[in-house]
Amino acid sequence: EGYVHFFANTDGRPLARVRVGKGMISGAPVVAGGKLFIQSESGVLAAFVVAEPAPKADAPDVAGDDAAETDNDADTDTDTETD
C-alpha cells in the first residue's frame, strides 16, 4: 500500500506513518548521507531525515512556592456572637 511506519526504538510505540506514492514500496530502503530513501512502485522517491528530538526544557514553576500551601482561612475559628 505504500506506507512507511516509524516506531520508537526504546519501547516500540508508533511514531509516524507516511504514504509514499500510490503503489507499494519497491525494493529495500537505502540509508545514505544521513537520509532514508524509499521508492514506491509509482515512481515516487521519498527521503526522510530522522533527527533526535530536542531535549525537554525544565518546565517553569508558574504557580510559585506559595501554591503548595493551603489557604486555611476557611478553617479559622471566627465565630462571633451578637446580642
Secondary structure by P-SEA (a helix, b strand, c coil): cbbbbbbbccccccccccccccccccccccccccbbbbbcccbbbbbbbbbcccccccccccccccccccccccccccccccc
